[in-house]
């Protein structure tokens, strides 16, 4: 039995209603089963049909519209009037491959747009040269089709009239192609050269703007929407009224084409289906930030963010309409299911009525990072603070960036370097406006910034490390910070953004973990033994102070010499790097424009709020690229 209202049409005389119900969903199952039982017994005629993407039961019945209002409220969705469905039912023009607009969070009755799909068709391209004195290609095709009793569903020709494409049903294409080849073979003796190309597995998608007389341009809007979804249109036909456009697509592109259509005409201009991977400290903070800002984004910027799924290492929660972020933690416990990344991805991206999908990876997992290529290939935008993909093997990174540049997908990772600081965007802005990067130097670790800002006077190094660990600045095992590997990953990311093709192994790293302690069995054992090596670091501090300098742990990208490094360096006390406090980061860009006075960015480079804010900023940036007003 069906379990959720999928779409509806309310008759203008207000005493009839038709309901389309999605069989796959489970929302309000008991109530809708009862409702459909009532509809079945009140109706004299019941229509059952199957659609291409969903199975839908349609019931027409004389019934008060107030009943449907109760039905919709119990199903926890809003009324959505769709005139196209009603017209299709009343005129019996609905094909068995139609797909209807879904319910949205707000009524969409003001938009009078509809579409139809015909599957199982074939596109035939006919190209003839040297046809002077011979019947036109169009007349030849028409004669053959008439003789076979076959039907042309759509046709188009170029200005030379020598090239014509047309669409026929799959069951008719063999006879049509054979007849064309036979006819053209006879013409070849007269110097006419012809070629017949058959493109199978196609679909026809026709979009109608019934109010287009007042605002023409459905064709342009439709094609722009398809381009953003990277959907290839094989053929197109448009009426002179500019209110109808019909296109031929590969069948496998239909879902994305429908997503693009519905996103353009039925939803907010930038409705985005989101999936959050890793609801840990960063992910949970991001979800809370989206919750607090969602209403403002929708009201002031026309950005409608719908979190359709949240997945952790063991559990996930999915929603067809968008998760209630005011209680996502409770919902995860109450309704969570076993984590399945492929099911999660398909659910978030599989909603054919939201054309834009963003997956946000808030983990530090290399296995999740390895999925980015496939996500981008499927047309999913990817946002992440995870450094593993961009600092991993160079060939995989180059492959990932090449795919992203060739497609209409976005891949943003501002928070991989400097958390919420605008490091990546600044670097790109400099390069895009013609500046040349010479050198990037910075204190990229909030942990190591705190340690060396506090490593003053007679304090022991081990004492400062323990203090940082207790304050939550370090990883559970401080060696993860002191090894310098995290800084090296950031150096690699910036180096590659600057055009250098470096591997992580190409960057020499000065580890602050004493060699004998690198193999300590546990973090506790490491902390117990670290005081034995305090004198080594104390001597470096003493030598620096004697020269009027301070110690700072920095990463360097030397673009001129095409190399990077991570090491402990000394700076004069009036240097910007020497004047930091707390766990702040500082990054210096030396360029052809900023050569004498480098461009400096300074601020918090760690922490859940600023990191999640950086990720959130990327989400809004994607929305702006998709058409949200700035």
N, C-alpha and C positions, 0 to 999 in steps of 0.2 A: 504494500500500500504506500502511496506517496506520502511524503513527510514535510514538504515545505513549499509555500507558494513561490512559484518561479517568475510569473508575470501575470498581469491581469488586464482586462478591458472592461470598462463600465459603459453600458449603452447610454446614449444621450437621452433616451426616454426615461431613464432612471428606474426601470423595473426589471432589468435583466443584467446578468453579469456572467462573464466567462472567466475561468480560472485555469492557469497552467501550473502544474505542480511538479517539482523536480523529484524524481524517484531516488536519486542517490543520497539525498541529505536526510538528516534525522531530526531536525528541529521540529518541535511541536507535533510529533508523530501521532500521538493519541488524539489530540484535538482535531487535526486535519483529517484523520481517518474518519472520525465521527462526522465532520463537516461534509466530506465527500459522500459519505453514506446518505446524508440528508439531501444533498444535491442530486444524487442518483435517483432517489425516490421522488423528488419534486419534478424532475425533468422528464419530458416525453421523448426526448432524443438525446442520446449520449454519443459523442464522437471520440474515437480513440485513434491516435496516429503516432507515428514514430518519427523523431527528428534526427538529423545527422549526428549532432553532438550529445543530445540528451533525449531520454524517453519522457514524453509528456502526455498526460491525460487531460483532455479538454472537455469540460462539462458546460453546457449552455442551459440556463434555467431561468424561469420567471421567479425573481426573488428580490426582496428589498435590498438596496445597496447598503443599508445599515448592517445587514448580515455580513457582508464582505468586510466592513470596517472592523467588526468583532473578530472575524477570521484573521485579518492582517495583524491586529493588535496581539492576538494570542500567539501568532507566529513570530512576534517580536520584529516585525518589519513594517515599513510605511507603504501606504497606497501608492501605486504607480500606474497612471492611466496610459495605455498604449493603444492608440487608435488603429495602428497597423495590424495588430493581432485580431481585433474585432472585424476589420474589413476583410482580412484573409479568411476568417471563419465564415462570414456571411456570404462571401462571393465564391467560396470553394476554390479559390485560386492558390491555396497553400500547397506547396509541393512537399513531398516526404523528406525533404532535406533542409527545411527551414529551421532557423534558430532565432529565438526571440530575445529581446532586451531583458536583462535581469532587473530585479527590484533594486532601487538605489536608496540611499539614506534619506533622500528628499524627493518629492514629486517631480516628475519630468513631463507632465502633460503639455506643457507649453511647447515642447519640441515635437513636431509632427513629421518625424523621419522614420523610414522603414527600410528593410532590405530583404532580399530573397537570395537563396543559394540553390544552384543546380549542380549536383555532383555527377560523377560517372560520364564525363564528356571528354572529347578529344579536340585539340586545336590542330587544324590543317592549314599549313602555309603553302601557297602555290606561287611560284615565281616563273614568269615567262619573258623571254626576250625574242626580238625579231618577229613580232606579231603583226606587223604592218600588213593590212589587207585581210587579216584573219579576224574571226569573231572575237570580241573582247573576252578577257578572262572571266569577268563576272557573268556574261551570258553563257559561256561554256559551263561554268559551275552550276548556274541555275538550271540549264537544260539537263545536266546529268542528275542533279538532285530531284528534279521533277520526274525524270524517267524512272528513278529508283524508288520514288515515293518517300524519300528521306527528307528530314526537316533541318533547315539551317537555323540554329539558335541565336547566332550572332555573326556578323561579318564586318570586315573593314578592309579598305584598300588604300594604297598610296596614290600620290598625285599622278604618277605615270600610268596608272591603271593596269600595270603589268604584274604587280604583286598584290595578292589578295589573301587574307586569312579568314577562316570561318570555323565555326564550332558545330560539331554534330555529336549525337549520342555515341557512346562506345560501341553499342551493338550494330551501328550502321557504318562505322568507319572503314571496315575492311572492304565492303562493297563499293563505297565511295572512292577510296584510294585506288582500288583496282580499275574502276571505270575511268578515273582521271589519267592514270598511267597509260591505259589503253588508248585513250583519245589523244594524249600528247605524243605518244609513240608514232601515231599516224602523221602528226603534224611535223615531226622532226625532218621528214624528207623535204619539206618546204622551207627549211632553214630556221624553224622555230625551236628554240631550246627551252625546255621546261624542267622544273624541279618541284617535286611534291614532298613536303616534310610533315610527318605526323608526330605530334607531341601528346603522349597519352597521360592519363592520371591527372586531368585538369578539373577545375570547378569554375562556374560562373557566379560571380557575386554582383548583385545589382543593388544600388543604394538610391533611395528616393527621398528628396526633401520636399514635402508637400506644401511647404510655405516658402519655397525657394524663389517664388516670383517677387517677393519683397526683399530677399537678400540672396541673389544669385551667387553661384560659386561652389556648389556642392562637389563638383568634379575636382577643383583645385584642393579643397579641404580634404577630400577623400584620398587623393593621391599623396598629398603631404603627410597624411596620417600613415599611409602604407610605407612611405619612404623612411619615416622615423622608426618603423618596426622592421626595416630592412626586408620588406616583402617585394619580390620582383613581380611586376605586372607584365604579363605576356601580350595582352591585347586590351584595347580600351575602345568604348563607344559611348558618346555622350549626346543627349538630345539638345536641340537648339535652345530650349528653354533654360538650360543650365541647372535644372532641378533634378536630373536623373543621370547617373553614370553607371555603366556596366563594365566590368573588367573580367579578364580571364587570368586565373592563377593556377599554380600547381596545387594539387589537392592538399598536400602536406602544409601549405602556407595558409590554409583557410582559417585555422584557429587564430593565428597571429593577425590576419587581416580583420577578423571579427573583433579582436581585442582593440585594434587600432580604430575601427569604426565606432565601437561603443564608447571608447575613451574620448573620441573626438566629439561625438554628437549627444551622448546620453549622460556622461558623468561630468564632474568638475573638469576644468581644462587640464588640470594636472592631478588627477586621481592616481595614487600610487599604491600598489600592493607591496607590503614590506614583510620580510622574514628576518628575524633576529637569530643569529647563531651564537650561542654562548651567553646565557643570561647570568653571567657572573658579576663581578663588581662593576666593570665597565658597561656590560650589556644591560644590567639592571638599572644603572644610573641613566643610560640612554633612554630606556623605556619610560622612566619617570619624567625625563625631560620632554619627551614626545607627548606624554599625557598632559603635562602642564601647558604645552604650547599649541596643541592641536587645534583648539577652537580659534585661536588668534590667526594661525596660518590659513585656516579655511576662510575665515571672515575677511581678513585684510589682504591675503595674497592668493586666494583661490587655490590653495594647496591642500588636498584632501589625503592625508596619510592614513592608511588602513593596515594595521599590523595583523596579517592573516595567519602567522605562525611564529612560535618561539620554540627553539630546540636546544637542549642541553646535551650533556654526554650520555645520559640515560633516559631522559623523559622529554616529551614534546607536547605542545598544545596547538591545535589547529582550529580555525574558525572560517566560516564561509562569508561572514559579513564584516569581520574585524573584531579582534579581541578587546574586551573591556579592560583598558589599561589601568583603571582605578583598582582593579582586583585581579590582575594577572597572576600574582603569586598564589592566591587562593585557588584560582582556576587551574593552575598548573598541578596543584596537589589533588584537587577534586576530580578533574577531567583529563589529566595528563595521560598520555599513552606511551608505549615503548618508542624510543627515538629511532627513526628511520629516515636517513638523510634524503634518499631518493623520493620517498613519499612526501616528505616535507617540501622539497623543492618543487615537485609536481603540483602540490596543493597550492602553494603560494603563487606559482607562475601559471597554473592551469586555469585560472578564472578568466574565461574568454571575454569578459565584459570590462576588465580593467587592463588596458593595454600596456601599462608601465609597471615593471617589477624591479624592486631593489632587494638584494640580499646583503645583509650587513654581518660580516664576520667579526665578532668581538672576542675571538679566541686568540691564543698564541700557538695554535696547532698547525703543524706543517701539512697534516693530512687534509684539513679543511682548505688550506691554501692551495692544495693541488687540484681542488675542484673549480677554481676560478675560471680556468680556460673553458671548461664545459659550460659553466653558467653564462659566460659571455657569448659563447657560440650559440646558445639557445635564446639570446636576446635579453638576458637579465643584466641589469646594472649592478655593479659590485662596489661596495664601500667597506673599508676595513682599517683598523689600527694595527693589524697583524703584519709584522715585518718579514715573515718567512718567504712569501712569494717574490717580493722585490729584491731580496738579498740572497735568494737561493741560486741554483745553477744558472749561469748567464744565458745558456741556450733556451732554457724554459722561460726566463724573463723576457727575452727578445721575442719569443713565439707568442707570449701572452700580450705584449704591447702591440705587436703587429696585428693580431686578431682584433684587438680593441680599436685600433686606428682604422681598420678596414670596415668595421661594422658601425652601426648606429648605437652602440652601447657605450656606457661611461664606466670608467674604473678609477675611483678616487681613493686616496690613501693619505690625506693630509696628516692624520694623527700618528702615522708611523714614525715621524720625526718631530719632536717638540710638542707632542700631545696636541693642545689646542692652539699653539702658536702657528702663524701663517708662514711656515717655512717653505713647503712645497709650492704653494701658490705664488709666493714671492719669487722663487727661483724661476718658475715658469713665466711669470709676468715679465721678468727681466729679459729672458731669452726671446719671448714672443715679440717684444718691442725692439729687438735688434741689439740689445746689450750683450757683451761677451763676458762670460764668467772666467775669472782668472784663478780665484782661490776662495774656498769656503773653509772657515775655521770656527770651531765652537765647542762649548761645554754642553754636551748632549745628554748627559745623565744627571737627572735630578738627585739621585742617590749620591753619586760621586761629587756633585756640586756641594751638597750638604756636608759631606765628610771633609772636604778640603777647605770649605769656608769655616768649619769648626775646628780644624786641625791647627790650632794656634797656641802660642805660649809654650808651656811645658806639658801639654796634654799628650798622652800616649795614643798612638794610632789605633791600637786595639780597643782602647776606651771609647774613642769616637765611633768606631765601627759598631761596637755593642750598643751605644746610645742610638745610632741610626736604625739599628735592627729593632730595638725596643719601641722606637717611635713609628715603626712601620714604613720607613723609607726604603729598606732593602727587601730583596726577595727572601723567602724563608731560609734559603741558603745564601749568605752574603757573597759567596764565591761567584754566583751568577752575575753579580754586579761588578765585583772586583776583578773578574777575569777580563773585562773590557769587550767581550763578545757582542753585547748589546749595542755598545757605541760603534763597534766595527760594522754592524748591520746598518746602522744609520748612515755611516760614512759611505757604504756601498750604494745605498739608495740614492743619496745626493750625488755621488759620482756618476751613477748611471743616468740620473736626470740631467746631468751636465754633459752627457755624451760620451763618457768614458766606459769602455767595455772591460770592466774588471770583475774578477771572481772574488768571493770573500777571502779566499786563501791568498790573494794578491796583496792584502792589506796587513802589514806588520802590526802586531798588537803587543803593547807592553802590559803584561798582566801584573796586577798588584797582589796576586796570591802567591806567597812564597812557594817555590817549587816543591819543597818537602811536604807542603800541606795540600797540594793539588790532588793528592790521592787519599786524603782523609776520608774515613768511612762515613762520617755524618757531619752536619752543620755544627752540632754541639761540640764534637771533637775538634773541629776546625777552630771554633771560637775559644776553646780552652787552650789550644796550642799557639794561637796567633800572637800573644804577648811576647813569646820568645824571639820574635822578629821585629819588635818595635824599634830597636836601635837602628836598623837599616833605613827605615823611613824617616826617623828622627834626624839622622845625619843629613839627608837630602833637604829637610826643612831648614836645618841650621845653616847649611851652605847657601840656600836661597835667601834667607833672612840677612845673612852677612853681606849679600850683594844688593840688599834693598829690594828683594823680589819675593814672590809667593809661588806656591806650587798649585798647578791646576791640571786636571786630567782632561785632555782635549782630543777631538777628532779633527783631521785635516784632509781636505780634498784639494790637491794641487793639480788643477786642470792643465796648467801650462806644461808641467812635466809628466802629466798623465799618471798620477799615482795618488795613493791615500795612505794615511797612517793614524794610529791611535797610540798616544803616549802621555807620560807625565812631563809637563813642561813648566818652565819658570817664566814669570811675567813681572815687569816693573809694577810697583804698587799704584802707579797712576794709570795703568792700562785698564780698559773697561772690564777685562776678564778678572782683574784683581778686586774689583769693587762690587762683586756679587754678594748676595746675602741669602741665607736659607737654602732652598733647593732649586732656586731659579736656574733656567737655562739661558745661554746667550750664544747667538750665532752671528758671525761676521761675513758679509759678502764683499769680496774685492772684485770689481769689474772694470771694464774700460771707462764707464761713466763714474763709478765710485772707487777710483783708484787711490787718490790721496786721502780721502776720508771714507772708509768702508761703510756700507749700509749695515746697521746693527739692529737685530731683533732680540728683545729680552723679555723674560717673563716666566711664569710657572711652566715647567716642562714635564710635570708629572702630577698624578692625582686623578681620581675617578671623574670629578666634575669637569675639569678642563679637557680631559681626554674624550669623554663622552660628548662634550660640547664641540670638539673638533670633528668628531664623526657626524654629529647632527648638522654641523655646518656643511659637510659634504652632501648630506641628504638634501638640504635646501638648495645647494648648488645644482644638483642633478635636476631638481624640480624647475629651477629657473631655466636650465638648458632645454627642458621639455616644454617650456612655454609659459611658466608662471611669471606674472608681472614682477619687475624688480622694484 
